[in-house]
Amino acid sequence: MQAHRHYTASGTAWVAALCAVVLMFAGCATGPRISTEADPRADFSAYRTWAFYEPLAVEAYGYETATSEAVKRAVEREMQARGYVFDADSPDLRVNVNAYMQRRTDISSIPTVDYAYYYHYRARRYVAVPYWHDRTHVSRYTEGTMNVDLVDSAQNRLVWEGIAVGRAASITPENREARISQVIGEIFSRYPHRAGMVAPPM
């Protein structure tokens, strides 16, 4: 399972980073890369209720933002759609959400043909002589990652994790809710369980 991350940036920087991460892939047609991991020992049919993990990772500084509220609304919709009932006092599962960004550099080499021109004295004209070389392309970008963790409350143990990874995009108040809902929805689309039920064979 992927370890949780801790941050020491200022509150303003943290909020800005979270906003960029949850709205990643705004211009990408293929969407984020999704991966999941489940604890094989967990009995998912025993889980019927849920609540948010405290403190929620996307509220690392102890207060809500418009972005973290949208994250929680998206998670609540996904959990309710799978039959889970919110129970703040004694939930079977606690849901945590984390987001962070990293600078990435991609370096690729492409075989390329160019031409050198020489004057041919016998032919009395210039001739082109091809030669091959590698053309190097460097791309720098910001990669965003969002984790959704489901934790067994009784054991305080991570039982399922969904991860979305992709290039971070800009945020606007107008597209905040829709983009957050999209990314959270794509993560939960890989969660095969429903409250009190055994998941069908994959």
LOLO-158706 format. One line per field, with one value per residue (C-alpha): residue number from 1; residue in one letter; x, y, z. Coordinates in steps of 0.2 Angstrom, whole numbers, plus 5000, padded with zeros to 4 digits. Layout:
# residues N
nr <- NUM,...
rest <- A,...
u <- X,...
v <- Y,...
w <- Z,...
//
This chain:
# residues 202
nr <- 1,2,3,4,5,6,7,8,9,10,11,12,13,14,15,16,17,18,19,20,21,22,23,24,25,26,27,28,29,30,31,32,33,34,35,36,37,38,39,40,41,42,43,44,45,46,47,48,49,50,51,52,53,54,55,56,57,58,59,60,61,62,63,64,65,66,67,68,69,70,71,72,73,74,75,76,77,78,79,80,81,82,83,84,85,86,87,88,89,90,91,92,93,94,95,96,97,98,99,100,101,102,103,104,105,106,107,108,109,110,111,112,113,114,115,116,117,118,119,120,121,122,123,124,125,126,127,128,129,130,131,132,133,134,135,136,137,138,139,140,141,142,143,144,145,146,147,148,149,150,151,152,153,154,155,156,157,158,159,160,161,162,163,164,165,166,167,168,169,170,171,172,173,174,175,176,177,178,179,180,181,182,183,184,185,186,187,188,189,190,191,192,193,194,195,196,197,198,199,200,201,202
rest <- M,Q,A,H,R,H,Y,T,A,S,G,T,A,W,V,A,A,L,C,A,V,V,L,M,F,A,G,C,A,T,G,P,R,I,S,T,E,A,D,P,R,A,D,F,S,A,Y,R,T,W,A,F,Y,E,P,L,A,V,E,A,Y,G,Y,E,T,A,T,S,E,A,V,K,R,A,V,E,R,E,M,Q,A,R,G,Y,V,F,D,A,D,S,P,D,L,R,V,N,V,N,A,Y,M,Q,R,R,T,D,I,S,S,I,P,T,V,D,Y,A,Y,Y,Y,H,Y,R,A,R,R,Y,V,A,V,P,Y,W,H,D,R,T,H,V,S,R,Y,T,E,G,T,M,N,V,D,L,V,D,S,A,Q,N,R,L,V,W,E,G,I,A,V,G,R,A,A,S,I,T,P,E,N,R,E,A,R,I,S,Q,V,I,G,E,I,F,S,R,Y,P,H,R,A,G,M,V,A,P,P,M
u <- 5000,5006,5012,5003,5013,5015,5018,5026,5021,5011,4992,4990,5002,4993,4976,4983,4992,4976,4966,4978,4978,4959,4957,4970,4968,4956,4962,4966,4954,4960,4958,4969,4979,4969,4977,4969,4975,4964,4968,4965,4961,4947,4929,4920,4903,4904,4905,4889,4892,4906,4912,4927,4944,4949,4959,4955,4972,4965,4961,4979,4978,4962,4950,4938,4940,4928,4939,4939,4920,4918,4929,4918,4902,4909,4915,4898,4889,4900,4898,4879,4877,4885,4873,4884,4876,4885,4888,4899,4899,4904,4907,4913,4924,4933,4937,4952,4957,4975,4982,4999,5010,5027,5038,5042,5054,5052,5067,5065,5076,5069,5080,5080,5087,5096,5105,5123,5126,5142,5148,5152,5165,5164,5145,5146,5132,5128,5122,5113,5120,5109,5115,5105,5106,5095,5085,5082,5066,5064,5047,5044,5027,5018,5010,4996,4991,4975,4973,4956,4959,4946,4951,4943,4938,4939,4957,4963,4969,4969,4958,4957,4966,4962,4975,4973,4988,4990,4996,4989,4978,4972,4957,4943,4928,4916,4924,4929,4914,4913,4931,4932,4917,4925,4941,4933,4920,4934,4943,4927,4923,4937,4929,4919,4910,4893,4887,4884,4887,4901,4909,4905,4920,4931
v <- 5000,5017,5027,5043,5060,5074,5092,5108,5121,5136,5135,5146,5136,5120,5126,5131,5114,5105,5115,5111,5093,5090,5099,5089,5083,5098,5097,5079,5068,5051,5056,5051,5035,5025,5011,5002,4991,4981,4971,4953,4949,4962,4957,4970,4962,4967,4986,4996,5013,5026,5043,5054,5051,5064,5074,5073,5074,5088,5098,5097,5114,5111,5121,5118,5127,5127,5114,5102,5104,5099,5084,5079,5081,5070,5056,5057,5054,5040,5031,5034,5027,5011,5009,5015,5025,5040,5037,5049,5040,5022,5019,5003,5013,5029,5038,5049,5059,5066,5076,5082,5088,5084,5092,5080,5080,5069,5067,5058,5055,5055,5048,5063,5064,5081,5085,5093,5101,5100,5107,5094,5101,5087,5089,5108,5109,5106,5089,5084,5071,5064,5060,5053,5059,5059,5075,5077,5084,5089,5092,5099,5098,5096,5079,5078,5063,5060,5046,5040,5028,5017,5013,4999,5009,4994,4989,5006,4998,5003,4991,4999,5013,5021,5033,5045,5052,5064,5082,5095,5109,5126,5129,5141,5143,5138,5121,5117,5106,5097,5093,5086,5076,5069,5063,5056,5047,5039,5033,5025,5017,5005,5001,4984,4983,4988,4990,4973,4963,4952,4959,4949,4940,4952
w <- 5000,4997,5012,5017,5014,5026,5021,5029,5016,5021,5022,5006,4996,5002,4996,4979,4977,4981,4969,4955,4959,4960,4943,4934,4917,4912,4894,4893,4883,4891,4909,4924,4926,4939,4950,4965,4979,4991,5007,5003,5021,5022,5022,5012,5014,5033,5029,5029,5037,5034,5040,5035,5043,5055,5052,5033,5023,5011,5027,5034,5041,5051,5041,5026,5009,4995,4987,5001,5003,4985,4988,5003,4993,4979,4991,5000,4983,4978,4995,4995,4978,4984,4999,5013,5027,5035,5053,5062,5079,5074,5056,5049,5036,5037,5020,5018,5003,5000,4985,4981,4966,4959,4946,4932,4917,4902,4890,4874,4859,4841,4826,4814,4796,4791,4775,4773,4756,4747,4730,4718,4706,4694,4692,4695,4707,4725,4731,4747,4758,4772,4789,4805,4822,4838,4842,4861,4867,4886,4893,4910,4919,4935,4939,4952,4962,4972,4984,4991,5006,5014,5032,5043,5058,5071,5065,5060,5044,5026,5016,4999,4990,4973,4965,4951,4943,4928,4923,4934,4926,4931,4942,4941,4952,4938,4934,4952,4957,4940,4939,4957,4954,4939,4947,4962,4951,4941,4956,4963,4947,4951,4968,4965,4982,4989,5007,5015,4999,4992,4976,4960,4952,4941
//
